[in-house]
Amino acid sequence: MNLSEVTHPKDTKNRVRDLLVQEARRKPKAVPTRARMWLSAGALAGAGLLAGTTVLVTASAPEPPDRFLDASRIIPSLSEPQKETDKVPASVSPLFDYMMVDPVTRADIDPTKTRRIGHTATRTIYAAPAGNDFICDIGVDTKTGTSDGAGCVMLKNFEAFGMNTVTADGKESWWLMVPAAVKKNLESVKDEPGWTQQAPNFLVRDLNK
């Protein structure tokens, strides 16, 4: 605001102008910027020079971190050390050296970041981040210790639907759900047979029984 627009007595406007000039010329002290802003405004208000006006001094809060590429928001156990039960069988691990997750990035699944998230009648289900952009699930046959491969989606697209995998024979499926959509998803499958909730955001359907 231009001082000429302030409807205060002339002597008050002059005193305000003088104080602002002095403030600008004064050598800054080693005080955090936000604190200095509040002191300046407080000093003027305390002197009665800003009567009838409102002074708003704000400091921008840091933006929250972007977690779209953080797989632990989907699998909380990723923020904890890997357990023995989280490790895929040795017969599967070598596959991760060359498994092609995406035809463009060819991101590899890190075996040290796998987490066991559930099971069906014939498979143990693991999940893991792949590179910096993907999250994958791996179904491992409980008898042979082998896997047909990994199903993967981009982390930034996970909120679209989560990750739903169905076996070739259609008898088993598992759904790693978007945490915020769990209630809605549970409602959508309540009339379908075979679904069980094995973790807060993980459903398994087993039609072998």
C-alpha positions in Angstrom: 0.0 0.0 0.0 1.3 3.5 -0.9 1.6 5.6 2.3 -0.2 8.5 0.5 -3.3 6.3 0.6 -3.3 5.8 4.4 -6.0 8.0 6.0 -4.0 8.9 9.1 -3.0 12.4 10.3 0.0 13.8 8.5 2.3 13.6 11.4 1.5 9.9 11.9 2.2 9.1 8.3 5.5 10.9 8.6 6.5 9.0 11.7 5.6 5.7 9.9 7.7 6.7 6.9 10.7 7.6 9.2 10.5 4.3 11.0 10.4 2.3 7.8 13.4 4.2 6.4 15.3 3.6 9.6 14.4 -0.1 9.5 15.6 -0.4 6.0 19.0 1.3 6.8 19.6 -0.6 10.0 22.1 -3.4 9.7 20.3 -6.7 9.9 20.8 -8.6 13.1 21.5 -12.3 13.2 17.9 -13.2 13.9 15.8 -15.7 11.9 13.8 -14.0 9.2 10.4 -14.9 10.5 11.3 -13.6 14.0 12.6 -10.3 12.5 9.3 -9.9 10.6 7.2 -10.3 13.7 9.4 -7.9 15.8 9.2 -5.2 13.2 5.4 -5.4 12.9 5.0 -5.7 16.7 7.2 -2.6 17.3 5.0 -0.5 15.0 1.8 -1.8 16.4 3.0 -1.2 20.0 3.8 2.4 19.1 0.2 3.0 18.1 1.3 3.9 14.6 -0.8 1.3 12.9 -4.1 1.9 14.8 -7.1 1.1 12.7 -5.2 -1.2 10.3 -4.5 -4.9 10.3 -1.0 -6.3 9.9 -0.7 -9.9 8.8 2.8 -11.5 8.8 3.0 -15.0 7.5 5.7 -17.6 7.0 5.3 -20.3 4.4 5.2 -23.8 5.9 7.3 -26.4 4.2 5.3 -28.5 1.7 4.6 -32.1 2.9 6.9 -34.7 1.2 5.6 -36.2 -2.0 4.9 -39.9 -1.1 3.6 -41.1 -4.5 6.9 -42.8 -5.1 7.2 -44.2 -1.6 6.1 -47.9 -1.6 5.9 -48.0 2.2 2.6 -46.0 2.0 1.2 -49.2 0.4 3.2 -51.8 2.3 3.9 -50.4 5.7 6.4 -53.2 6.6 8.8 -51.8 4.0 9.7 -49.2 6.6 10.9 -52.0 8.9 13.8 -54.4 8.5 13.2 -57.5 6.2 12.3 -60.6 8.2 13.2 -64.2 7.2 9.6 -64.8 6.3 9.7 -61.9 3.9 12.4 -63.4 1.8 11.4 -65.3 -1.4 12.8 -68.8 -1.8 16.3 -69.1 -3.2 14.9 -70.8 -6.3 13.1 -67.5 -7.1 15.7 -64.9 -6.2 17.9 -65.5 -9.3 15.0 -64.5 -11.5 15.3 -60.9 -10.2 18.6 -60.4 -11.9 17.0 -60.3 -15.3 13.2 -60.1 -14.7 11.8 -57.4 -17.0 9.3 -55.4 -15.0 8.6 -52.8 -17.7 9.6 -52.9 -21.4 10.9 -49.3 -21.1 12.7 -49.1 -17.8 13.6 -52.7 -17.2 13.7 -52.0 -13.5 14.8 -54.9 -11.4 13.1 -56.0 -8.2 15.5 -55.8 -5.2 15.3 -59.2 -3.3 16.3 -57.4 -0.1 13.1 -55.4 -0.2 10.5 -58.2 -0.7 7.8 -58.5 1.9 5.4 -61.4 2.4 1.9 -60.0 2.3 -0.4 -63.0 2.2 -1.1 -66.5 0.7 -3.6 -68.6 -1.2 -4.1 -72.3 -1.1 -1.2 -72.9 -3.4 0.9 -69.7 -3.4 2.7 -67.4 -1.1 2.4 -63.7 -2.1 5.2 -61.3 -1.8 5.4 -57.6 -2.8 8.3 -55.3 -3.4 9.2 -52.0 -5.0 11.0 -52.2 -8.3 13.5 -49.5 -9.1 12.1 -46.1 -8.1 8.9 -46.1 -10.1 7.2 -49.5 -9.7 5.6 -51.8 -7.1 5.2 -55.5 -7.9 3.7 -58.6 -6.5 5.2 -62.1 -6.9 3.2 -65.3 -6.4 5.4 -68.3 -5.4 4.2 -71.9 -5.7 4.4 -73.3 -2.2 5.2 -76.8 -3.4 7.8 -76.1 -6.2 9.2 -72.8 -4.9 8.9 -71.4 -8.4 7.2 -68.3 -9.7 5.4 -67.3 -13.0 6.9 -63.8 -12.7 5.9 -60.5 -11.2 2.9 -58.3 -11.8 3.8 -54.6 -11.6 2.2 -51.2 -11.7 3.7 -47.7 -11.6 3.7 -46.2 -8.1 2.3 -42.9 -9.3 -0.6 -44.8 -10.9 -1.4 -47.1 -7.9 -4.3 -44.9 -6.7 -6.2 -45.7 -9.9 -7.1 -49.2 -8.8 -4.3 -50.8 -6.8 -3.0 -54.1 -8.1 -5.3 -57.1 -8.8 -3.7 -60.3 -10.0 -5.6 -63.4 -11.2 -4.0 -66.8 -11.9 -4.3 -68.4 -15.3 -7.0 -70.8 -14.2 -9.0 -68.1 -12.6 -9.2 -69.9 -9.3 -7.0 -67.6 -7.3 -6.6 -63.9 -7.2 -5.2 -61.3 -4.8 -5.8 -57.6 -4.6 -3.3 -55.1 -3.1 -5.7 -52.2 -2.5 -5.3 -48.5 -2.3 -5.3 -47.8 1.5 -7.8 -45.0 1.2 -10.2 -47.1 -0.9 -10.3 -50.2 1.3 -13.9 -49.7 2.6 -15.2 -49.1 -0.9 -13.4 -52.2 -2.3 -14.6 -54.4 0.5 -18.2 -53.3 -0.3 -17.7 -54.1 -4.0 -16.8 -57.7 -3.4 -19.0 -58.6 -0.4 -21.3 -60.6 -2.6 -18.6 -62.5 -4.4 -17.5 -65.9 -2.9 -14.0 -66.7 -1.8 -12.7 -63.3 -0.7 -10.8 -63.0 2.6 -9.0 -59.9 4.0 -5.5 -61.0 5.1 -4.1 -57.5 5.8 -5.7 -54.0 6.1 -5.3 -53.4 2.4 -4.8 -56.9 1.0 -7.6 -59.3 -0.2 -7.2 -62.9 -1.4 -9.8 -64.9 -3.4 -9.5 -68.7 -3.3 -11.9 -70.8 -5.3 -10.0 -74.0 -4.9 -12.1 -75.0 -1.9 
